Amino acid sequence: MGIWQQMKCQDPRVKLLLLPVLTLFLQACSPLALVDATLPTEGWTQREALEYGSDPRQKLDIYLPAEDKPRALLVFFYGGGWDSGDRADYRFIAAAFTSAGYAVAIPDYRLYPQVRYPEFLEDSAKAVAALAKHPELAGLMPERTFLIGHSAGAWITVMLALEERWLQAGGIDPNRLAGAVGLAGPYDFDPRLYKTTRQSFGNVETIELTQPLHFARGDAPPLLLLHGAEDTTVEAIDSSILAEQIQRMGGRADYRFYDDIGHLRIIGALAPQLTWIAPVQDDILSFMDQRLIDIVEERRVSQPASRN
């Protein structure tokens, strides 16, 4: 039994002792290297990187369940303040969800200082459009496709789901997506107030047009917004404000806060070795599984009755 498997069997008091170590680990320069090195090697396969543009950063990785055809597709956008991040650091996302029968795609996208808003959003939409043409995944797009992101990646995820023009440019109707999940996302902020966002967003004339809250609408795909109650990087109220606004407009959006969880631990909890931190994976799987059931029922109801 490996060290991380042993940790899952430990007494809760031992886990509490390990939390300071975990915190330091998640704040390291390469925070997920240890998680990646201890991932299970069976149960999933990785396809050759798919290029969706000519730039070296316009590539994405595809992971499939090893045995059965995927039930649905999960497209994950990582965070990093729009100026850092690498898809290779997030293989643990693939391990977490391929084990439940989902195909997983993890794109890179161009970052500041190479680009500014809206280029990283345009790249992400192009990545989704490329997946719609992939021979093994085209049948899952868009009705059985979920967008998921953390932090800046959650902003990307929710913007793609709410501001229709980005996916529509690639021939995809965002309203037909199965759903979108945001982890610790910023949905209502002024990029002029922070150094990193002043750089990555540049001189945007109309700030509201960069904010997911501005594009809240009742006919958007269902949203699940998850946040750590102790997040000091992105305030948890961002998730509740957006979800409640969509609810008032007649849409489907839920949010959940996790006690004693901050900005990094919420994504760390998705690593198969660290699921004991918080039920983030279970909550996402419950949301996606239920959505797939709902979609089948919606299709049944919408189909005209067959004639005898």
C-alpha positions in Angstrom: 0.0 0.0 0.0 1.4 3.4 -1.1 1.8 6.4 1.2 -1.3 8.2 0.0 -3.4 5.1 0.3 -2.2 4.7 3.8 -3.2 8.4 4.5 -6.7 7.6 3.4 -6.9 4.9 6.1 -5.4 7.1 8.9 -7.2 8.2 12.0 -8.7 11.7 11.6 -6.3 13.0 14.2 -3.4 12.0 12.0 -5.0 13.8 9.1 -5.2 17.0 11.1 -1.5 16.7 11.9 -0.8 16.4 8.2 -2.8 19.5 7.2 0.1 21.9 7.8 2.3 19.8 5.6 -0.4 19.7 3.0 -0.7 23.5 3.1 3.0 23.9 2.5 2.8 21.3 -0.3 0.0 23.1 -2.1 1.9 26.4 -1.9 5.1 25.0 -3.4 6.4 26.2 -6.7 5.4 23.0 -8.3 2.5 22.2 -6.0 1.1 19.1 -7.7 4.3 17.2 -8.6 4.0 14.8 -5.7 0.4 14.1 -6.4 1.2 13.5 -10.1 4.1 11.1 -9.1 1.8 9.0 -7.0 -1.3 8.8 -9.3 -2.7 5.4 -10.2 -1.4 4.2 -13.6 -4.3 1.9 -14.5 -7.9 2.6 -15.4 -7.2 5.4 -17.9 -5.4 6.2 -21.1 -3.9 9.4 -22.5 -4.2 10.3 -26.1 -1.6 12.2 -28.1 -1.9 16.0 -27.5 -4.4 17.7 -29.8 -3.4 21.0 -31.4 -6.2 23.5 -31.7 -4.0 26.4 -33.0 -0.5 27.2 -34.2 0.9 28.5 -31.0 2.8 26.0 -28.7 0.3 26.8 -25.9 -2.7 26.0 -28.1 -2.7 22.3 -27.2 -4.8 20.0 -25.0 -4.5 16.6 -23.5 -7.3 14.0 -23.7 -7.8 11.2 -21.2 -10.2 8.3 -21.7 -11.5 5.5 -19.4 -9.4 2.5 -20.2 -12.2 0.0 -20.7 -15.7 1.4 -21.4 -16.8 4.2 -23.7 -17.0 7.5 -21.9 -20.4 8.5 -20.4 -19.7 12.2 -21.0 -16.9 14.7 -21.5 -15.4 16.9 -18.9 -13.3 19.9 -20.1 -11.1 21.3 -17.3 -9.6 24.8 -17.2 -6.9 25.4 -14.6 -6.3 28.6 -12.7 -3.2 30.6 -12.3 -4.3 34.2 -12.5 -4.3 34.2 -16.3 -0.5 34.4 -16.2 0.6 30.9 -15.2 -0.4 27.2 -15.5 0.4 24.1 -17.4 -2.0 21.2 -18.4 0.7 18.6 -17.4 0.2 19.6 -13.7 -3.4 18.5 -13.7 -3.4 14.9 -14.7 -4.9 14.2 -11.3 -8.1 15.7 -12.6 -8.1 13.0 -15.3 -7.4 10.3 -12.8 -10.3 11.5 -10.6 -13.0 11.5 -13.3 -12.0 8.8 -15.8 -12.4 6.4 -12.8 -16.1 7.4 -12.9 -16.4 6.8 -16.6 -15.9 10.4 -17.9 -13.5 11.5 -20.7 -11.4 14.4 -19.6 -9.8 17.1 -21.7 -7.3 19.6 -20.2 -6.3 22.5 -22.5 -3.5 24.9 -22.2 -4.3 28.5 -23.2 -2.1 31.5 -23.9 -1.3 33.6 -20.9 -0.1 37.1 -19.9 2.3 38.6 -21.0 1.9 36.9 -24.4 -1.8 37.9 -24.5 -4.4 39.8 -22.6 -8.1 39.6 -22.3 -10.0 38.3 -24.2 -7.4 36.1 -26.0 -7.2 33.5 -23.2 -11.0 33.2 -23.4 -10.9 32.9 -27.2 -8.3 30.1 -26.9 -10.5 28.2 -24.4 -13.5 28.4 -26.8 -11.3 27.2 -29.7 -10.2 24.2 -27.6 -13.8 23.2 -26.9 -14.6 23.6 -30.6 -11.6 21.3 -31.5 -13.0 18.7 -29.1 -16.3 18.8 -31.0 -14.5 17.5 -34.1 -12.5 14.8 -32.3 -13.5 11.4 -33.6 -13.7 9.8 -30.1 -15.5 12.8 -28.5 -17.6 14.4 -31.1 -20.7 12.4 -30.1 -20.5 13.9 -26.6 -20.5 17.5 -27.7 -22.3 19.5 -26.4 -25.2 17.7 -24.7 -22.9 15.4 -22.8 -20.2 17.9 -22.1 -19.4 19.6 -18.9 -17.1 22.6 -18.4 -15.2 22.7 -15.1 -12.6 25.2 -13.9 -10.7 26.4 -10.8 -10.0 30.1 -10.0 -9.2 31.9 -13.3 -10.2 28.7 -15.0 -13.6 28.9 -13.2 -14.0 32.4 -14.6 -13.2 31.0 -18.1 -15.7 28.1 -17.6 -18.5 30.4 -16.4 -17.9 33.0 -19.1 -18.1 30.4 -21.8 -21.3 29.1 -20.4 -22.9 32.5 -19.9 -21.6 34.8 -22.6 -22.8 33.0 -25.7 -20.6 34.5 -28.4 -17.4 32.7 -27.5 -18.6 29.1 -28.1 -21.0 30.2 -30.8 -17.9 31.4 -32.8 -16.8 27.8 -33.0 -20.3 26.5 -34.0 -21.3 25.3 -30.5 -24.5 26.3 -28.7 -23.5 26.9 -25.1 -27.1 26.5 -24.0 -27.0 22.8 -25.0 -24.0 22.1 -22.6 -24.8 19.5 -19.9 -23.6 21.9 -17.3 -20.7 24.0 -15.9 -18.9 23.8 -12.6 -16.8 26.6 -11.0 -14.3 26.1 -8.2 -13.3 29.2 -6.2 -14.1 31.4 -9.2 -14.1 35.2 -9.4 -17.4 36.2 -11.0 -17.8 39.9 -9.9 -14.6 41.9 -9.6 -13.0 45.0 -10.9 -9.7 44.0 -12.7 -8.4 47.6 -12.3 -8.0 47.1 -8.5 -5.4 44.3 -8.6 -1.9 44.3 -10.1 -2.2 40.9 -11.8 -5.6 41.6 -13.4 -4.6 45.1 -14.4 -1.9 43.4 -16.4 -3.8 40.4 -17.8 -7.0 42.4 -18.6 -5.3 45.6 -19.8 -7.3 48.7 -20.5 -10.8 47.4 -20.8 -13.2 50.3 -21.3 -16.4 48.5 -20.1 -15.5 46.5 -17.0 -18.9 44.9 -16.7 -18.3 43.1 -20.0 -15.5 41.1 -18.4 -17.6 39.8 -15.5 -19.7 36.6 -15.4 -22.3 38.3 -13.2 -23.1 40.7 -16.0 -24.0 37.8 -18.3 -26.2 36.0 -15.8 -29.3 34.6 -17.5 -32.1 32.2 -16.8 -31.6 30.1 -19.9 -28.0 29.3 -19.3 -26.8 25.7 -18.8 -27.1 24.5 -15.2 -24.3 25.7 -12.9 -22.7 24.3 -9.8 -20.5 26.8 -8.0 -18.2 25.5 -5.2 -16.1 27.6 -2.9 -14.0 27.3 0.3 -15.5 29.4 3.1 -12.0 30.3 4.2 -10.8 31.5 0.7 -8.8 34.7 1.1 -7.9 34.9 -2.6 -11.4 35.0 -4.1 -14.2 35.7 -1.7 -16.8 33.0 -1.4 -19.6 35.5 -1.8 -18.8 35.6 -5.6 -20.3 32.2 -6.0 -23.4 32.9 -4.0 -24.1 36.2 -5.7 -23.9 34.7 -9.2 -25.9 31.6 -8.3 -28.7 33.6 -6.6 -28.9 36.0 -9.5 -29.3 33.2 -12.0 -32.0 31.6 -9.7 -33.9 34.9 -9.6 -33.9 34.9 -13.4 -35.4 31.5 -13.4 -32.2 29.5 -14.2 -30.6 26.6 -12.5 -27.6 27.4 -10.4 -26.5 25.9 -7.0 -23.6 26.8 -4.7 -21.9 25.2 -1.8 -19.3 26.4 0.7 -16.8 24.1 2.4 -15.8 25.0 6.0 -12.1 25.3 6.7 -11.2 25.2 3.0 -9.2 27.8 1.2 -8.4 28.7 -2.4 -5.9 25.9 -3.0 -7.2 23.1 -0.9 -10.5 23.0 -2.9 -8.7 21.9 -6.0 -6.3 19.7 -4.0 -9.3 17.8 -2.8 -9.9 16.5 -6.3 -6.6 14.5 -6.2 -7.5 10.8 -5.7 -5.0 10.8 -2.8 -6.6 13.8 -1.1 -10.4 13.4 -1.4 -10.6 13.3 2.4 -10.0 17.0 2.5 -13.6 17.8 1.3 -16.3 16.1 -0.7 -15.6 18.2 -3.8 -15.3 15.2 -6.1 -18.5 13.6 -4.8 -20.4 16.8 -5.2 -19.3 17.3 -8.8 -20.0 13.7 -9.7 -23.5 13.9 -8.1 -24.2 17.0 -10.2 -22.9 15.5 -13.4 -24.6 12.1 -12.9 -27.9 13.8 -12.2 -27.6 16.0 -15.2 -27.1 13.0 -17.5 -30.3 11.5 -16.0 -32.1 14.7 -16.5 -31.0 15.1 -20.1 -32.3 11.6 -20.9 -35.7 12.5 -19.4 -35.8 15.8 -21.1 -35.3 14.1 -24.5 -38.0 11.6 -23.7 -40.5 14.3 -22.8 -39.6 16.4 -25.9 -40.0 13.6 -28.4 -43.4 13.3 -30.0 -45.4 10.3 -29.0 -44.9 7.4 -31.4 -47.9 6.3 -33.4 -49.2 2.8 -33.0 
